[in-house]
Amino acid sequence: MSCNCHSYQHKFLSTYEVLGILEEAINKKEAFSLTRFSHAEISCLSRKCNRELFHLMNDLRLYNGFNGTIESTARKVLKSLQTTNVTGLIRQDCEDSGDFWYGNTKKLLHHLRFVPKIICSVWVTHEMIKEQKFWELLQNKKIAIIGRRAQEAIPYFQEKHVNVTIALPLEGTNHIGELHQYLSKSNDWDIALLSAGIPATILTPMLANSTGRIVIDFGHALDMVIDGDSFDFNEIFKQWKNQQN
């Protein structure tokens, strides 16, 4: 099945436009959420309309933090899709099987009868970290980093003159509630960067809306800040898998 009614390729904002929206939210002290829906999230949401795509990500499911029930997790990911301010989606012209994932994302949106209003590339955060403007926006703010490599990332942010005040892990969907409660009560952060797979997808708009602050689903941009040109997803996944044994 192919349709044009849920095509979104023409709606992408540039990285500069996304940074402009972020800057406006910072200046106005408004809630802001940027949430990305990549392979894991599209697969999760496709459990009913595209079982083959859902099972395609089986080997990566635990790595992506998918340790809750399928129905509950998919429901929370869908709510995130419907409530985030800016939605990152897969581009048709990306190198990583773009046509395949774009087509299946479009098929999912058709099934959901929904197209997000503000769309950017799912890898926008990978581009944001290359822009000096992004780092300037973080300066003079209290930054929370959430993810497996949060502590490891602190000195790299300090090199950019960014003050990291909170650095915590988020390992799996069953820890979302606990972390949400902690961050909601804390006044020790202005902007949160979440690099925690599907748990980050779920938590990003939830936390932004409950606190009125800025939350970004940062993804592998955190690995890229740490690893630079040496970033290798396959190696990161291999190391994680070895640690589980």
JOCORNOR-V182550 format. One record per residue. N is the residue number from 1. OMEGA is omega as a letter, one per 20 degrees, with the letter a starting at -180 (NA if undefined). D_FIRST is the distance of its C-alpha to the first C-alpha in Angstrom with 1 decimal. Layout:
BEGIN
<<N | OMEGA | D_FIRST> <N | OMEGA | D_FIRST>>
END
This chain:
BEGIN
<<1 | r | 0.0> <2 | r | 3.8> <3 | r | 6.8> <4 | a | 10.5> <5 | r | 11.9> <6 | r | 12.0> <7 | a | 12.9> <8 | a | 16.2> <9 | a | 17.5> <10 | a | 20.1> <11 | a | 21.5> <12 | r | 23.1> <13 | r | 26.8> <14 | r | 29.1> <15 | a | 31.2> <16 | r | 34.2> <17 | r | 32.5> <18 | r | 31.7> <19 | r | 35.3> <20 | r | 36.5> <21 | r | 34.8> <22 | r | 36.2> <23 | r | 39.6> <24 | r | 39.6> <25 | r | 38.9> <26 | a | 41.7> <27 | a | 44.1> <28 | a | 43.4> <29 | a | 43.3> <30 | r | 40.1> <31 | r | 37.5> <32 | r | 34.7> <33 | r | 31.8> <34 | a | 29.4> <35 | a | 26.8> <36 | a | 24.4> <37 | a | 21.1> <38 | a | 20.7> <39 | a | 19.4> <40 | a | 21.4> <41 | r | 20.5> <42 | r | 16.7> <43 | a | 17.0> <44 | a | 19.3> <45 | a | 17.2> <46 | a | 14.2> <47 | a | 16.6> <48 | a | 15.1> <49 | a | 11.4> <50 | a | 11.3> <51 | r | 14.7> <52 | r | 14.5> <53 | r | 14.3> <54 | a | 17.0> <55 | r | 19.2> <56 | a | 18.9> <57 | a | 21.3> <58 | a | 23.8> <59 | a | 26.6> <60 | a | 26.5> <61 | a | 26.3> <62 | r | 30.1> <63 | a | 30.6> <64 | r | 28.3> <65 | a | 30.4> <66 | a | 28.1> <67 | r | 31.0> <68 | r | 30.5> <69 | a | 28.6> <70 | a | 24.8> <71 | a | 24.6> <72 | a | 27.3> <73 | a | 26.1> <74 | r | 22.5> <75 | a | 24.0> <76 | r | 26.3> <77 | r | 23.7> <78 | r | 21.7> <79 | r | 25.0> <80 | r | 25.6> <81 | a | 22.4> <82 | a | 23.4> <83 | a | 27.1> <84 | r | 27.5> <85 | r | 28.8> <86 | a | 27.0> <87 | r | 23.7> <88 | r | 23.1> <89 | a | 19.5> <90 | r | 18.5> <91 | r | 18.8> <92 | a | 16.6> <93 | r | 19.9> <94 | a | 21.5> <95 | a | 23.0> <96 | r | 21.6> <97 | a | 18.2> <98 | a | 17.2> <99 | a | 14.0> <100 | a | 12.8> <101 | r | 13.9> <102 | r | 13.0> <103 | a | 9.3> <104 | r | 9.7> <105 | r | 12.0> <106 | r | 10.0> <107 | r | 7.4> <108 | a | 10.8> <109 | r | 12.3> <110 | r | 9.8> <111 | a | 10.7> <112 | a | 14.3> <113 | a | 14.4> <114 | r | 16.5> <115 | r | 17.2> <116 | a | 20.6> <117 | a | 23.3> <118 | a | 24.8> <119 | r | 22.8> <120 | r | 24.3> <121 | r | 23.6> <122 | r | 23.4> <123 | a | 26.3> <124 | a | 28.4> <125 | r | 31.1> <126 | r | 31.5> <127 | a | 32.4> <128 | a | 34.4> <129 | r | 36.9> <130 | a | 37.8> <131 | r | 38.9> <132 | r | 42.5> <133 | a | 41.5> <134 | a | 39.5> <135 | r | 42.6> <136 | r | 44.9> <137 | r | 42.9> <138 | a | 43.4> <139 | a | 47.1> <140 | r | 49.5> <141 | r | 46.9> <142 | a | 46.9> <143 | r | 43.9> <144 | r | 42.4> <145 | a | 40.5> <146 | r | 38.5> <147 | a | 37.3> <148 | a | 38.5> <149 | a | 40.2> <150 | a | 41.5> <151 | a | 45.2> <152 | a | 44.8> <153 | a | 43.3> <154 | a | 46.3> <155 | r | 48.5> <156 | r | 45.7> <157 | r | 45.3> <158 | r | 49.0> <159 | r | 49.2> <160 | a | 47.2> <161 | r | 49.7> <162 | a | 47.2> <163 | r | 48.7> <164 | a | 46.8> <165 | r | 48.3> <166 | r | 45.9> <167 | a | 44.2> <168 | r | 42.7> <169 | r | 40.2> <170 | a | 37.2> <171 | r | 36.3> <172 | a | 33.6> <173 | a | 32.2> <174 | r | 35.3> <175 | a | 37.4> <176 | a | 35.6> <177 | a | 37.8> <178 | a | 41.0> <179 | r | 40.2> <180 | r | 39.0> <181 | a | 42.3> <182 | a | 44.3> <183 | r | 42.7> <184 | a | 42.8> <185 | a | 46.6> <186 | r | 47.3> <187 | a | 48.6> <188 | r | 48.7> <189 | r | 45.4> <190 | a | 43.9> <191 | r | 40.7> <192 | r | 38.8> <193 | a | 36.7> <194 | r | 34.5> <195 | a | 33.4> <196 | r | 32.4> <197 | a | 28.8> <198 | r | 27.0> <199 | r | 30.4> <200 | r | 30.7> <201 | a | 27.3> <202 | a | 28.5> <203 | a | 32.1> <204 | r | 31.6> <205 | r | 31.0> <206 | a | 33.0> <207 | r | 36.0> <208 | a | 35.8> <209 | a | 35.7> <210 | a | 38.5> <211 | a | 40.8> <212 | a | 40.1> <213 | a | 40.0> <214 | a | 37.7> <215 | a | 35.3> <216 | r | 33.1> <217 | a | 30.6> <218 | r | 32.2> <219 | a | 30.5> <220 | r | 31.6> <221 | r | 33.5> <222 | r | 36.3> <223 | a | 36.4> <224 | r | 36.4> <225 | a | 39.4> <226 | a | 41.2> <227 | a | 40.3> <228 | a | 39.9> <229 | a | 38.9> <230 | a | 39.3> <231 | a | 36.2> <232 | a | 34.3> <233 | a | 31.6> <234 | r | 32.0> <235 | r | 35.7> <236 | r | 35.3> <237 | r | 33.1> <238 | r | 35.6> <239 | r | 38.5> <240 | a | 36.8> <241 | r | 36.1> <242 | r | 39.7> <243 | a | 41.0> <244 | a | 39.3> <245 | NA | 41.2>>
END
